[in-house]
Amino acid sequence: LPGSAKTGKHQLKVLVNYGKSQVASAMFSFDIVGEKTTAETIFGEQKKFQDFLQRIEEMAISNPTGAAQACSEQQNQAQHDDCLKTVVHASHAPEYCDTTIDDNLRDNCYLSFVMEGNTGLCGKIKIDGNKDYCNRLRDIDLLSKYYQQNS
């Protein structure tokens, strides 16, 4: 970090554009306490969070609502959303995509189910490029079903 970095909460957010309208993002939050946060502190916190995610994954298999509630208690936006992604993955339930804070992550969560054939979720997608992509997937799915029925 530069010497001019101030104490307090900071976020590192990376957005990557690829393809015609695909966007991926990642976010990491950290605190600068005193002079600077050390790498050891950051990695220690990350390890604690990874342990938390493992417990969430185990809980989400039998109690996804309880796991999602535990995620909602995360103050850090990126950790909140990572936690919910874990719940969605373990429970395979798209309704837990709803409370993801980041719009792009929420859209990608729904798109993962759309790619499995749940094209009814296209209406929940907010970002225009993602919505267009979803509608194209839905149209392909409908055409495929039509040709299967008529062959």
GIKA-V834867 format. One record per residue. N is the residue number from 1. RES is the residue in one small letter. D_CENTER is the distance of its C-alpha to the mean C-alpha in Angstrom with 2 decimals. Layout:
n->{N | N}
res->{RES | RES}
d_center->{D_CENTER | D_CENTER}
//
This chain:
n->{1 | 2 | 3 | 4 | 5 | 6 | 7 | 8 | 9 | 10 | 11 | 12 | 13 | 14 | 15 | 16 | 17 | 18 | 19 | 20 | 21 | 22 | 23 | 24 | 25 | 26 | 27 | 28 | 29 | 30 | 31 | 32 | 33 | 34 | 35 | 36 | 37 | 38 | 39 | 40 | 41 | 42 | 43 | 44 | 45 | 46 | 47 | 48 | 49 | 50 | 51 | 52 | 53 | 54 | 55 | 56 | 57 | 58 | 59 | 60 | 61 | 62 | 63 | 64 | 65 | 66 | 67 | 68 | 69 | 70 | 71 | 72 | 73 | 74 | 75 | 76 | 77 | 78 | 79 | 80 | 81 | 82 | 83 | 84 | 85 | 86 | 87 | 88 | 89 | 90 | 91 | 92 | 93 | 94 | 95 | 96 | 97 | 98 | 99 | 100 | 101 | 102 | 103 | 104 | 105 | 106 | 107 | 108 | 109 | 110 | 111 | 112 | 113 | 114 | 115 | 116 | 117 | 118 | 119 | 120 | 121 | 122 | 123 | 124 | 125 | 126 | 127 | 128 | 129 | 130 | 131 | 132 | 133 | 134 | 135 | 136 | 137 | 138 | 139 | 140 | 141 | 142 | 143 | 144 | 145 | 146 | 147 | 148 | 149 | 150 | 151}
res->{l | p | g | s | a | k | t | g | k | h | q | l | k | v | l | v | n | y | g | k | s | q | v | a | s | a | m | f | s | f | d | i | v | g | e | k | t | t | a | e | t | i | f | g | e | q | k | k | f | q | d | f | l | q | r | i | e | e | m | a | i | s | n | p | t | g | a | a | q | a | c | s | e | q | q | n | q | a | q | h | d | d | c | l | k | t | v | v | h | a | s | h | a | p | e | y | c | d | t | t | i | d | d | n | l | r | d | n | c | y | l | s | f | v | m | e | g | n | t | g | l | c | g | k | i | k | i | d | g | n | k | d | y | c | n | r | l | r | d | i | d | l | l | s | k | y | y | q | q | n | s}
d_center->{26.83 | 29.65 | 32.44 | 31.80 | 28.35 | 28.71 | 27.89 | 24.99 | 21.23 | 19.67 | 16.34 | 15.93 | 13.55 | 13.77 | 13.39 | 14.74 | 16.38 | 17.58 | 19.45 | 20.75 | 17.77 | 14.64 | 12.43 | 9.96 | 9.04 | 8.94 | 10.34 | 12.83 | 15.07 | 18.59 | 21.91 | 25.23 | 27.84 | 31.46 | 31.92 | 28.71 | 26.01 | 26.87 | 24.75 | 25.84 | 24.41 | 21.00 | 20.90 | 22.30 | 19.60 | 16.94 | 18.96 | 19.11 | 15.37 | 15.13 | 17.93 | 16.22 | 13.18 | 15.95 | 17.65 | 14.67 | 14.35 | 18.10 | 18.18 | 15.59 | 17.99 | 20.80 | 19.43 | 15.89 | 16.96 | 18.13 | 15.05 | 12.92 | 15.80 | 15.64 | 12.02 | 13.39 | 16.00 | 13.92 | 15.37 | 13.20 | 10.31 | 8.30 | 9.45 | 8.84 | 5.07 | 5.58 | 8.18 | 6.84 | 4.96 | 8.53 | 10.22 | 9.14 | 10.20 | 13.30 | 14.38 | 13.57 | 13.52 | 11.74 | 12.95 | 10.33 | 7.82 | 10.46 | 9.95 | 6.54 | 8.45 | 7.35 | 8.88 | 7.82 | 4.06 | 5.95 | 8.50 | 7.08 | 6.21 | 9.79 | 11.16 | 10.75 | 13.04 | 15.18 | 15.97 | 17.27 | 19.52 | 18.02 | 18.86 | 19.44 | 15.83 | 16.60 | 17.97 | 14.72 | 13.32 | 14.21 | 14.38 | 17.74 | 17.18 | 14.29 | 16.59 | 19.49 | 17.85 | 16.96 | 20.54 | 21.96 | 20.27 | 21.68 | 25.05 | 25.17 | 24.45 | 27.21 | 29.59 | 29.06 | 29.84 | 32.81 | 34.27 | 33.88 | 35.77 | 38.45 | 39.25}
//
